[in-house]
Amino acid sequence: MSDKKILTVNGREVEFDAERNLLEVIRKAGVEIPTFCYHSHLSVYGACRLCLVEVEGQNGRPNAIMAACSTAPAAGMVVHTETKEIRAMRKIAVELLLANHDMDCPTCVRSENCKLQAVARQLGVEKIRYKRLQKENLKPVDTSSPSIQHDPNKCVLCGDCVRACTEIQGIGAIHFSKRGSNATVLPAFGKGLGEVECVNCGQCAAVCPTGALVPKQDRDRVWDALYDKSKTVVVEVAPAVRFAVGEAWGAKPGENYSGKLVAALKLMGFKHVYDTCFTADMTIFEEATEFIERFTKKEKLPLFTSCCPAWVKYCETYYPEMLPNVSSCRSPQGMFGSVAKNILPEQLGCKREDLVVVSIMPCTAKKFEAQLPKFKVNGVPETDIVITTSEVQRMISSLGIKLNELEPEAFDMPLGFATGGGIIFGASGGVMEAALRYAVEKVTGQTLKSVDFKAVRGMDAIKEATLATPAGDVSIAVVHGLANAKKVIERVKSGEKHYDFIEVMACPGGCISGGGQPHGVTDAIRRQRQAGTYVADKAAQLQKSQDNHWVDECYKEHIGGGPGSHRAHEILHTTYQNRSQIFDAKIPAMRGTDAKRVPIVITVNAETNPELGEKYVNLISDYVTEKGYAGAIDLDVAFTSRDHEVVVVDAVAVEDLECDSAFAKIQTAIDQAVAALRA
């Protein structure tokens, strides 16, 4: 007797097994029925009703029309994906969406890959029989975020963005608001995305089927810089960009288009084209050195990577007590901007204020990172403009350049040379693998025979491994998706798990599917892009970051010290900010008057120990007044339902507040923070 499960789709028998729903079985049969709200990596929602199918009744029951995405497959089902009634229902649904849609299609960022347009064409919708949305009824467009633009007038209420933010990132910065014809998707209390706990990752834009959520467009700023003859405009290209940029010209996902992209950027007018992989290698010099020092001293472990600005902001917002465990290294973009503004003006014969550094990133959070005050000198950003992969695709197309037909050109030196260790930064596990290639050699004093650490590769959400070294076993973890990062952090805090080194990336699969990459990414595309990074790694002249002699020369000639030196910390490292807003109540206890102030937050449980907050308000207030710090201090008391008592001085967390030594630690942290502020 056969155990095969078979149903019939449009007269064809289809075998199924692990498919979650009827829609997946139908697609397995080679039939692509339209849908807005279905994504294989998100929960089933069933909002758009486009995937309706007719299932024949059995035992005399009438046929039933069902949503394929929310119907479980069963053996013996007879399914029809196309009937006159179903087509009419789908067309009505799309016409209603179009009637309520701001159809400025020619100027919409998503015009070339808008799913609403594609479905309308697929169904043959040629006219709209319903009253159209009037321009005077349009809702305001939210441009408050430096990373994401939100146009509610283009929303089809599919809920994709809501589920991505909640399920992939565990944040919920955006959700449904109001009901009926007034229903919309907004951040809480109608605020802008730039005013809430959004971490700027762009995964909402990555799944949005229309132009309702798109990466903030900065192309015009780049054109203005290129047209300004007084400016020397240079550009850096992130690792993951090269494995996706060619897709608009027919390249397979994962195909390395770095050489062709360099050629296109030169045609566009960029004076010099550099590789962010150079400072990815430099990041390994710094971060691996930092890890070795911490691991040797057994201090501030686990060490979390700091390359992903969405992850850093998440930690600043939700786990400020863990900030001392986050590497102080800037991201590769942050390092590149600093290095470029410090050394290129002399090399290129221009003034610092006339050098414009443009960054091409797969990531929308990099736009947020670049505009942070801490990455500005005299009010001018070290990275002037950040554009995404999808933006540079549009810029190249606008000039009529056929990227696929260009002869490859090389990156400019010295900031254009990179090893395979820098290239694999674009994939989840790549930062960890590059760091291990460096750290293992430094700890053992022996040259690695094999540079591959395959245990940290792949699409698993959480990967774990243990590495034996002469200094002891190193326990590592690699995680992507911030909801998964939360699981790892909670396991570490509870003592359930011990790790020494943890890599975190916000986007599924890493930067290869960042919010600024070409739209429509699937798990298959992620795997192809990941595979492309490792092919490029093997094709590189060198695989280990420490073998990048140009980075060595940069340290000797321009930094004046090796990795971890005082000068390196000045230009390659950073500090973090407590952005925590997860409290039930937060009240100010002291406000300083200086232009720059040290934030101090006392967090106590509102129910079990409220008097602890009062105790530390008095202690800290008396101390800062006595020391003459009052003008430099902002002191807040935060009450939370979490069972966690902590005082966070800037980015330094002091726990175990009932211990006698706690206040002494707080005093030391305040002294150091005020001294650094006034230095």
C-alpha positions as CSV (number, residue, x, y, z in Angstrom):
1,M,0.0,0.0,0.0
2,S,1.4,3.4,-1.0
3,D,1.9,6.1,1.6
4,K,2.0,8.8,-1.1
5,K,-0.4,11.7,-0.7
6,I,-1.8,13.0,-3.9
7,L,-4.3,15.6,-4.9
8,T,-5.4,16.9,-8.3
9,V,-4.7,20.5,-9.5
10,N,-6.4,21.5,-12.8
11,G,-6.7,17.9,-13.8
12,R,-3.1,17.0,-13.0
13,E,-2.1,14.8,-10.1
14,V,0.3,16.3,-7.7
15,E,2.2,14.5,-4.9
16,F,2.7,16.5,-1.7
17,D,4.3,15.9,1.7
18,A,5.6,18.8,3.8
19,E,3.8,21.7,2.1
20,R,2.1,23.9,4.6
21,N,-0.9,24.8,2.5
22,L,-2.7,24.3,-0.7
23,L,-0.9,27.3,-2.3
24,E,2.5,25.7,-1.9
25,V,1.1,22.5,-3.5
26,I,-0.3,24.4,-6.4
27,R,3.0,26.2,-7.0
28,K,4.7,22.8,-6.9
29,A,2.4,21.9,-9.8
30,G,3.8,24.8,-11.8
31,V,0.8,27.1,-11.4
32,E,1.5,30.6,-10.1
33,I,-1.8,32.1,-8.8
34,P,-1.6,35.7,-7.7
35,T,-1.2,36.8,-4.0
36,F,-0.1,39.9,-2.1
37,C,0.0,38.7,1.5
38,Y,1.7,35.3,1.2
39,H,5.4,34.9,2.0
40,S,6.9,31.5,2.8
41,H,8.9,32.9,5.7
42,L,6.0,34.8,7.3
43,S,2.9,33.5,9.0
44,V,-0.2,32.8,6.9
45,Y,-2.5,35.8,7.0
46,G,-5.1,35.4,4.2
47,A,-5.9,39.1,3.8
48,C,-5.8,39.7,0.0
49,R,-8.1,36.9,-1.1
50,L,-6.4,36.7,-4.5
51,C,-5.4,33.1,-4.0
52,L,-9.0,31.8,-4.1
53,V,-9.4,28.3,-5.6
54,E,-12.4,26.1,-6.1
55,V,-12.3,22.7,-4.3
56,E,-14.7,20.0,-5.5
57,G,-17.1,18.8,-2.8
58,Q,-17.1,15.1,-1.9
59,N,-19.9,12.8,-0.8
60,G,-22.5,15.0,-2.4
61,R,-21.3,18.3,-0.9
62,P,-21.2,21.4,-3.1
63,N,-17.9,22.8,-4.4
64,A,-16.3,25.4,-2.1
65,I,-14.2,28.5,-2.8
66,M,-11.3,28.7,-0.4
67,A,-8.2,30.7,0.1
68,A,-5.3,28.5,-0.9
69,C,-2.8,30.0,1.5
70,S,-4.9,29.1,4.6
71,T,-6.2,25.7,3.4
72,A,-4.4,22.6,4.4
73,P,-3.8,20.1,1.6
74,A,-5.6,16.7,1.9
75,A,-5.2,13.6,-0.2
76,G,-7.9,13.2,-2.8
77,M,-8.7,17.0,-3.1
78,V,-9.7,18.1,-6.6
79,V,-8.7,21.7,-7.0
80,H,-9.4,24.3,-9.8
81,T,-7.3,27.4,-9.7
82,E,-9.2,29.2,-12.6
83,T,-12.9,29.4,-13.1
84,K,-15.1,32.3,-14.5
85,E,-16.3,33.0,-11.0
86,I,-12.8,33.1,-9.4
87,R,-11.4,35.3,-12.2
88,A,-14.2,37.8,-11.7
89,M,-13.7,37.8,-7.9
90,R,-9.9,38.4,-8.3
91,K,-10.5,41.2,-10.8
92,I,-13.0,42.9,-8.5
93,A,-10.5,42.7,-5.6
94,V,-7.8,44.3,-7.7
95,E,-10.1,47.0,-9.1
96,L,-11.1,48.0,-5.6
97,L,-7.4,48.2,-4.6
98,L,-6.6,50.3,-7.6
99,A,-9.6,52.6,-7.0
100,N,-8.2,53.3,-3.5
101,H,-4.6,53.6,-4.7
102,D,-2.6,56.7,-5.5
103,M,-1.5,55.7,-9.0
104,D,1.4,58.0,-9.7
105,C,3.0,54.9,-11.3
106,P,5.5,56.7,-13.7
107,T,7.2,58.5,-10.8
108,C,6.9,55.7,-8.2
109,V,10.1,54.1,-7.1
110,R,8.5,50.6,-7.4
111,S,7.1,51.2,-10.8
112,E,9.4,48.6,-12.4
113,N,8.6,45.9,-10.0
114,C,5.3,46.7,-8.5
115,K,3.3,43.6,-7.7
116,L,0.0,45.5,-7.9
117,Q,0.8,46.4,-11.5
118,A,1.9,42.8,-12.3
119,V,-1.3,41.2,-10.8
120,A,-3.5,43.7,-12.7
121,R,-1.7,42.8,-16.0
122,Q,-1.9,39.1,-15.2
123,L,-5.7,39.3,-14.6
124,G,-6.3,41.6,-17.6
125,V,-7.7,44.5,-15.6
126,E,-8.1,47.3,-18.2
127,K,-10.5,49.6,-16.5
128,I,-11.7,50.5,-13.0
129,R,-15.4,50.4,-12.4
130,Y,-15.4,52.0,-9.0
131,K,-15.0,55.6,-7.7
132,R,-11.4,56.6,-7.7
133,L,-9.4,58.1,-4.8
134,Q,-9.4,61.8,-5.0
135,K,-6.1,63.7,-4.7
136,E,-7.5,66.0,-2.0
137,N,-8.1,62.9,0.2
138,L,-4.5,61.7,0.1
139,K,-2.8,61.0,3.5
140,P,0.5,62.7,4.2
141,V,3.7,60.8,3.2
142,D,5.9,60.0,6.2
143,T,9.5,61.1,5.5
144,S,10.6,61.3,9.1
145,S,13.0,58.3,8.9
146,P,16.4,58.7,7.2
147,S,16.0,55.1,5.9
148,I,12.4,54.4,4.9
149,Q,9.7,56.4,3.2
150,H,6.1,55.5,4.0
151,D,3.3,56.4,1.7
152,P,0.0,55.1,3.1
153,N,-1.8,56.0,-0.1
154,K,-0.2,53.1,-1.9
155,C,-0.9,50.6,0.8
156,V,-3.0,47.5,-0.1
157,L,-3.4,46.4,3.6
158,C,-1.7,43.1,2.9
159,G,0.0,43.1,6.3
160,D,3.3,41.9,5.0
161,C,5.2,44.8,6.6
162,V,3.4,44.3,9.9
163,R,4.3,40.6,10.0
164,A,7.9,41.2,8.9
165,C,8.5,43.7,11.6
166,T,6.9,41.6,14.3
167,E,7.9,38.1,13.2
168,I,11.4,38.6,11.7
169,Q,12.5,41.4,13.9
170,G,10.3,41.0,17.0
171,I,9.7,44.8,17.1
172,G,6.2,45.7,15.9
173,A,7.1,49.3,15.0
174,I,4.3,49.4,12.5
175,H,0.8,48.0,12.7
176,F,-2.9,48.3,11.6
177,S,-4.8,51.3,12.7
178,K,-8.5,52.2,12.5
179,R,-11.2,50.1,10.8
180,G,-13.2,49.7,7.6
181,S,-12.5,52.2,4.9
182,N,-10.3,54.2,7.3
183,A,-8.0,51.2,7.9
184,T,-4.3,52.0,7.5
185,V,-0.9,50.8,8.6
186,L,1.0,53.2,10.9
187,P,3.4,53.3,13.7
188,A,1.8,53.6,17.2
189,F,-0.1,56.8,18.0
190,G,0.2,58.0,14.3
191,K,3.8,58.9,14.8
192,G,6.4,58.8,12.0
193,L,8.8,55.9,11.5
194,G,11.6,58.2,12.6
195,E,9.9,58.8,15.9
196,V,9.3,55.3,17.1
197,E,11.4,52.2,17.9
198,C,12.0,51.3,14.2
199,V,15.6,50.1,13.8
200,N,15.8,51.1,10.1
201,C,16.4,47.6,8.8
202,G,14.1,48.0,5.8
203,Q,12.6,44.5,6.0
204,C,9.1,46.1,5.8
205,A,10.1,47.7,2.5
206,A,11.6,44.4,1.3
207,V,8.2,42.6,1.5
208,C,5.9,45.5,0.6
209,P,4.3,44.6,-2.8
210,T,3.7,48.2,-3.8
211,G,5.4,51.6,-3.2
212,A,3.9,52.1,0.2
213,L,7.2,51.4,2.0
214,V,10.5,52.0,0.1
215,P,14.1,52.9,0.9
216,K,14.5,56.7,1.3
217,Q,15.8,57.9,-2.0
218,D,19.1,59.9,-2.1
219,R,19.9,59.6,-5.8
220,D,19.4,63.3,-6.5
221,R,21.9,64.2,-3.8
222,V,24.5,62.0,-5.5
223,W,23.7,63.6,-8.9
224,D,24.1,67.0,-7.4
225,A,27.5,66.1,-6.0
226,L,28.6,64.6,-9.3
227,Y,27.6,67.7,-11.2
228,D,29.4,70.0,-8.8
229,K,32.9,70.4,-10.4
230,S,34.3,71.8,-7.2
231,K,33.8,68.5,-5.5
232,T,35.9,65.3,-5.7
233,V,33.3,62.5,-5.4
234,V,34.4,59.0,-4.5
235,V,32.3,55.9,-3.9
236,E,32.6,52.7,-1.9
237,V,30.8,49.5,-2.8
238,A,29.7,47.1,0.0
239,P,30.4,43.3,-0.2
240,A,26.8,42.2,-0.7
241,V,26.0,44.8,-3.5
242,R,28.1,43.0,-6.1
243,F,26.1,39.8,-5.8
244,A,22.7,41.4,-6.5
245,V,23.2,44.5,-8.6
246,G,23.4,42.6,-11.9
247,E,20.0,41.0,-11.5
248,A,18.3,43.9,-13.2
249,W,20.3,43.0,-16.3
250,G,19.6,39.3,-16.3
251,A,22.4,38.1,-14.0
252,K,21.8,35.2,-11.8
253,P,21.6,35.9,-8.1
254,G,25.1,35.5,-6.6
255,E,26.9,36.4,-9.8
256,N,29.8,38.8,-9.0
257,Y,29.3,42.0,-10.8
258,S,31.9,44.1,-9.0
259,G,34.1,44.7,-12.0
260,K,31.2,45.7,-14.2
261,L,29.8,47.9,-11.5
262,V,33.2,49.7,-11.1
263,A,33.1,50.4,-14.9
264,A,29.5,51.8,-14.7
265,L,30.4,54.0,-11.7
266,K,33.4,55.5,-13.6
267,L,31.0,56.2,-16.5
268,M,28.7,57.9,-14.1
269,G,31.4,60.4,-13.1
270,F,32.9,59.1,-9.9
271,K,36.5,60.0,-9.7
272,H,37.6,57.0,-7.7
273,V,35.8,53.7,-6.9
274,Y,36.8,51.9,-3.7
275,D,35.8,48.6,-2.0
276,T,34.2,48.6,1.4
277,C,35.7,45.1,1.7
278,F,39.0,47.0,2.4
279,T,37.6,48.3,5.7
280,A,35.8,45.0,6.3
281,D,39.3,43.6,6.5
282,M,40.3,46.4,8.7
283,T,37.3,45.7,10.9
284,I,38.6,42.2,11.4
285,F,42.0,43.6,12.5
286,E,40.2,45.6,15.2
287,E,37.4,43.3,16.2
288,A,39.4,40.1,16.4
289,T,42.1,42.0,18.4
290,E,39.3,43.2,20.7
291,F,38.0,39.6,21.1
292,I,41.4,38.1,21.8
293,E,41.9,40.7,24.5
294,R,38.5,40.1,26.1
295,F,38.8,36.3,25.8
296,T,42.2,36.2,27.3
297,K,41.1,38.4,30.3
298,K,37.7,36.7,30.4
299,E,36.1,40.2,30.5
300,K,32.8,41.5,29.0
301,L,31.9,38.2,27.3
302,P,30.2,37.4,25.1
303,L,31.5,39.9,22.6
304,F,28.8,40.9,20.0
305,T,29.7,42.0,16.5
306,S,28.9,45.6,15.6
307,C,28.8,45.7,11.8
308,C,25.0,45.8,11.5
309,P,23.6,49.3,12.5
310,A,20.0,47.9,12.8
311,W,21.3,45.4,15.4
312,V,23.2,48.1,17.2
313,K,20.1,50.3,17.4
314,Y,18.1,47.3,18.6
315,C,20.5,46.7,21.4
316,E,20.6,50.4,22.3
317,T,16.8,50.4,22.5
318,Y,15.9,47.0,24.0
319,Y,19.0,45.8,25.8
320,P,21.1,48.8,26.9
321,E,22.5,46.8,29.7
322,M,24.2,44.6,27.0
323,L,26.0,47.5,25.3
324,P,29.3,46.9,27.1
325,N,29.3,43.5,25.4
326,V,29.0,45.0,21.9
327,S,32.3,45.5,20.1
328,S,33.3,49.2,20.0
329,C,34.4,48.8,16.4
330,R,32.6,50.9,13.8
331,S,31.0,49.2,10.9
332,P,33.0,48.8,7.7
333,Q,31.1,51.8,6.3
334,G,31.9,53.8,9.4
335,M,35.6,52.9,9.2
336,F,35.7,53.7,5.5
337,G,34.2,57.2,5.9
338,S,36.7,58.0,8.7
339,V,39.7,56.6,6.8
340,A,38.7,58.3,3.6
341,K,38.2,61.7,5.1
342,N,41.5,61.4,6.9
343,I,43.8,60.2,4.1
344,L,42.2,60.9,0.7
345,P,42.3,64.7,0.6
346,E,46.1,64.6,0.6
347,Q,46.3,61.7,-1.8
348,L,43.7,63.2,-4.2
349,G,44.8,66.8,-3.9
350,C,41.6,68.2,-2.6
351,K,40.3,69.9,0.6
352,R,38.5,67.7,3.1
353,E,35.4,69.8,2.8
354,D,35.4,69.2,-1.0
355,L,35.7,65.4,-0.7
356,V,32.3,63.7,-1.0
357,V,32.2,60.1,0.1
358,V,29.2,58.1,-1.4
359,S,28.4,54.7,0.0
360,I,26.5,52.0,-1.9
361,M,25.0,49.6,0.6
362,P,22.5,46.7,0.6
363,C,21.2,48.2,3.8
364,T,18.7,51.0,4.6
365,A,20.0,51.2,8.2
366,K,23.3,52.5,6.9
367,K,21.5,55.7,5.9
368,F,20.6,56.1,9.6
369,E,24.1,55.3,10.7
370,A,25.8,57.8,8.4
371,Q,23.8,60.8,9.7
372,L,24.5,60.1,13.4
373,P,26.2,63.0,15.1
374,K,29.0,60.8,16.4
375,F,30.1,60.1,12.8
376,K,30.4,63.8,11.9
377,V,33.4,66.1,12.1
378,N,32.5,69.8,12.5
379,G,29.0,68.9,11.6
380,V,29.9,67.2,8.3
381,P,29.3,63.5,7.9
382,E,32.3,61.3,7.3
383,T,30.1,59.3,4.9
384,D,28.2,62.0,3.0
385,I,25.6,60.1,1.1
386,V,24.3,56.5,1.3
387,I,22.4,54.9,-1.5
388,T,21.1,51.3,-1.8
389,T,21.7,48.7,-4.4
390,S,18.3,49.4,-5.9
391,E,19.0,53.1,-6.1
392,V,22.3,52.6,-8.0
393,Q,20.5,50.2,-10.4
394,R,18.1,53.1,-11.2
395,M,21.0,55.6,-11.6
396,I,22.8,53.3,-14.0
397,S,19.6,52.6,-16.0
398,S,18.9,56.4,-16.2
399,L,22.1,56.9,-18.2
400,G,21.3,54.1,-20.6
401,I,24.2,52.0,-19.4
402,K,23.9,48.3,-20.1
403,L,25.7,46.9,-17.1
404,N,25.9,43.4,-18.4
405,E,27.7,44.5,-21.6
406,L,30.5,46.5,-19.8
407,E,34.1,45.3,-19.6
408,P,35.1,44.8,-15.9
409,E,37.4,47.4,-14.3
410,A,39.4,47.2,-11.1
411,F,38.8,49.1,-7.9
412,D,41.1,52.0,-7.2
413,M,44.0,51.5,-4.8
414,P,44.8,51.6,-1.9
415,L,41.3,51.4,-0.6
416,G,40.2,48.9,-3.3
417,F,42.1,45.8,-2.3
418,A,40.4,43.2,-0.2
419,T,40.7,39.6,0.8
420,G,38.1,36.9,0.8
421,G,37.6,37.6,4.5
422,G,36.3,41.0,3.7
423,I,34.1,39.8,0.8
424,I,32.2,37.2,2.9
425,F,30.9,39.9,5.3
426,G,27.8,40.1,3.2
427,A,26.6,36.7,4.3
428,S,25.4,35.6,7.7
429,G,28.4,34.0,9.4
430,G,30.9,35.9,7.2
431,V,32.0,38.3,9.9
432,M,32.5,35.5,12.4
433,E,34.4,33.3,9.9
434,A,36.7,36.2,8.9
435,A,37.3,36.9,12.6
436,L,38.1,33.3,13.3
437,R,40.6,33.2,10.4
438,Y,42.4,36.1,12.1
439,A,42.0,35.1,15.8
440,V,43.0,31.4,15.4
441,E,46.3,32.3,13.7
442,K,47.1,35.0,16.3
443,V,46.3,32.7,19.3
444,T,48.1,29.6,17.9
445,G,50.9,31.4,16.2
446,Q,50.5,28.9,13.3
447,T,49.4,29.5,9.7
448,L,45.9,28.1,9.0
449,K,46.0,25.1,6.6
450,S,42.3,25.5,6.0
451,V,40.5,28.9,6.2
452,D,37.0,27.5,5.9
453,F,34.8,27.5,9.1
454,K,31.7,26.0,7.5
455,A,29.9,25.5,10.8
456,V,29.0,29.2,10.8
457,R,27.6,29.2,7.2
458,G,24.1,28.6,5.9
459,M,20.6,29.9,6.4
460,D,19.9,28.4,9.8
461,A,18.6,31.2,12.0
462,I,20.9,30.3,15.0
463,K,24.1,28.5,14.4
464,E,26.4,27.4,17.2
465,A,30.0,25.9,17.2
466,T,32.8,25.3,19.6
467,L,36.4,25.9,18.5
468,A,39.3,24.4,20.4
469,T,42.3,26.7,20.9
470,P,45.5,26.7,23.1
471,A,43.8,29.4,25.2
472,G,40.7,27.3,25.7
473,D,37.5,26.4,23.9
474,V,35.8,29.3,22.2
475,S,32.0,29.0,22.1
476,I,30.5,31.0,19.2
477,A,27.0,31.7,17.8
478,V,25.8,33.3,14.6
479,V,22.2,34.6,14.4
480,H,20.2,36.6,11.9
481,G,16.8,38.2,12.4
482,L,16.4,40.3,15.5
483,A,13.6,38.1,16.9
484,N,16.2,35.3,16.9
485,A,18.8,37.7,18.4
486,K,16.4,38.3,21.3
487,K,16.2,34.5,21.9
488,V,20.0,34.3,22.1
489,I,20.3,37.3,24.4
490,E,17.7,35.9,26.8
491,R,19.5,32.6,26.9
492,V,22.8,34.3,27.7
493,K,21.2,36.5,30.4
494,S,19.4,33.5,32.0
495,G,22.6,31.4,32.1
496,E,21.0,28.8,29.8
497,K,23.8,29.3,27.2
498,H,27.4,30.5,27.4
499,Y,29.0,32.1,24.4
500,D,32.3,33.9,23.9
501,F,31.6,35.5,20.5
502,I,28.3,36.2,18.8
503,E,27.6,37.6,15.4
504,V,24.3,39.3,14.8
505,M,22.8,40.5,11.6
506,A,19.3,41.9,11.4
507,C,18.3,40.7,7.9
508,P,17.5,37.1,7.0
509,G,20.7,35.5,5.6
510,G,22.7,38.7,6.3
511,C,23.3,41.7,4.1
512,I,22.7,39.7,1.0
513,S,19.0,40.3,1.6
514,G,19.2,43.7,3.2
515,G,16.3,46.2,2.9
516,G,18.1,48.0,0.1
517,Q,18.7,45.0,-2.2
518,P,16.6,44.4,-5.3
519,H,13.0,43.7,-4.4
520,G,11.4,40.2,-4.4
521,V,14.1,38.2,-2.6
522,T,13.2,34.6,-1.8
523,D,15.0,31.9,0.3
524,A,16.3,30.5,-3.0
525,I,17.8,33.8,-4.0
526,R,19.3,34.3,-0.5
527,R,21.1,30.9,-0.9
528,Q,22.4,31.8,-4.4
529,R,23.7,35.2,-3.2
530,Q,25.3,33.5,-0.2
531,A,26.9,30.9,-2.4
532,G,28.2,33.7,-4.6
533,T,30.1,35.2,-1.7
534,Y,32.0,32.0,-1.0
535,V,32.8,31.5,-4.7
536,A,34.3,35.1,-4.7
537,D,36.1,34.3,-1.5
538,K,37.9,31.3,-3.1
539,A,38.6,33.4,-6.3
540,A,40.3,36.2,-4.2
541,Q,44.1,36.3,-4.2
542,L,44.1,36.1,-0.4
543,Q,41.4,34.7,2.0
544,K,42.6,36.0,5.4
545,S,42.0,39.7,6.4
546,Q,45.4,39.8,8.1
547,D,47.1,39.1,4.8
548,N,45.8,42.4,3.4
549,H,49.1,44.3,3.1
550,W,47.3,47.5,2.1
551,V,45.6,47.6,5.4
552,D,49.0,47.0,7.1
553,E,50.4,50.0,5.2
554,C,47.4,52.1,6.2
555,Y,48.1,51.4,9.8
556,K,51.8,52.3,9.5
557,E,51.4,55.4,7.3
558,H,48.1,57.0,8.5
559,I,47.0,55.5,11.8
560,G,50.3,55.5,13.6
561,G,49.8,52.3,15.5
562,G,48.5,48.8,15.1
563,P,45.1,47.3,15.8
564,G,43.8,48.4,19.1
565,S,46.1,51.4,19.4
566,H,45.0,54.7,20.9
567,R,44.8,56.3,17.4
568,A,42.9,53.3,16.0
569,H,40.4,53.8,18.8
570,E,40.0,57.4,17.9
571,I,39.1,56.9,14.2
572,L,38.0,53.3,14.0
573,H,35.9,52.8,17.1
574,T,32.8,54.3,18.6
575,T,30.5,54.6,21.6
576,Y,26.8,53.7,22.0
577,Q,23.7,55.4,23.3
578,N,21.0,54.2,25.6
579,R,17.8,54.6,23.6
580,S,15.6,52.5,25.8
581,Q,11.9,53.2,25.6
582,I,10.6,49.8,26.9
583,F,9.4,51.1,30.2
584,D,5.9,51.4,31.6
585,A,6.8,54.8,33.0
586,K,9.8,57.1,32.8
587,I,10.3,60.3,34.8
588,P,13.1,62.8,34.8
589,A,14.9,63.2,38.1
590,M,17.6,65.8,37.1
591,R,18.3,67.8,34.0
592,G,21.7,69.3,33.3
593,T,22.2,72.6,31.5
594,D,25.4,71.9,29.5
595,A,25.2,71.5,25.7
596,K,26.4,68.0,26.0
597,R,25.3,65.8,28.9
598,V,25.7,62.2,30.2
599,P,22.5,60.2,30.3
600,I,21.9,58.1,33.4
601,V,18.9,55.8,33.6
602,I,17.9,54.0,36.8
603,T,15.6,51.1,36.0
604,V,13.7,49.4,38.7
605,N,10.7,47.1,39.0
606,A,7.6,49.2,39.5
607,E,5.9,46.7,41.7
608,T,8.5,44.8,43.7
609,N,11.1,47.4,44.5
610,P,10.1,51.0,43.7
611,E,12.0,52.4,46.7
612,L,15.3,51.3,45.1
613,G,14.8,54.0,42.5
614,E,14.4,56.7,45.1
615,K,17.5,55.5,46.9
616,Y,19.7,55.8,43.8
617,V,18.2,59.1,42.8
618,N,19.3,60.5,46.1
619,L,22.7,58.9,46.0
620,I,23.5,59.9,42.4
621,S,22.0,63.4,42.8
622,D,24.1,64.1,45.9
623,Y,27.3,62.7,44.2
624,V,27.1,64.7,41.0
625,T,26.3,67.9,42.9
626,E,29.2,67.3,45.2
627,K,31.5,66.7,42.3
628,G,30.3,69.7,40.3
629,Y,28.8,67.5,37.6
630,A,25.2,68.6,37.8
631,G,25.2,70.6,34.6
632,A,26.6,67.6,32.7
633,I,24.0,65.0,33.9
634,D,20.5,64.0,32.7
635,L,19.1,61.6,35.3
636,D,15.9,59.5,34.6
637,V,14.1,56.9,36.6
638,A,12.4,54.1,34.6
639,F,9.9,51.7,36.0
640,T,9.5,48.4,34.3
641,S,7.6,45.2,34.9
642,R,10.8,43.2,34.0
643,D,12.6,41.6,36.9
644,H,15.8,43.5,36.2
645,E,17.4,46.3,38.3
646,V,20.1,48.3,36.6
647,V,21.7,51.7,36.4
648,V,23.0,52.6,32.9
649,V,25.5,55.5,32.8
650,D,25.7,56.4,29.1
651,A,26.5,52.9,27.8
652,V,27.9,51.4,31.0
653,A,25.5,49.1,32.9
654,V,25.8,48.5,36.6
655,E,23.6,45.6,37.9
656,D,23.1,43.9,41.2
657,L,22.1,47.2,42.8
658,E,21.5,45.6,46.2
659,C,25.3,44.9,46.5
660,D,27.4,47.2,48.5
661,S,29.9,47.7,45.7
662,A,27.2,48.9,43.2
663,F,27.3,52.6,44.0
664,A,31.1,52.6,43.8
665,K,30.9,51.2,40.3
666,I,28.3,53.8,39.4
667,Q,30.6,56.6,40.7
668,T,33.5,55.3,38.6
669,A,31.3,55.1,35.5
670,I,30.0,58.7,36.1
671,D,33.6,60.0,36.6
672,Q,34.8,58.4,33.4
673,A,31.8,59.5,31.3
674,V,32.0,63.1,32.5
675,A,35.8,63.2,31.9
676,A,35.4,61.9,28.4
677,L,32.6,64.4,27.7
678,R,34.7,67.3,28.9
679,A,38.0,66.2,27.3
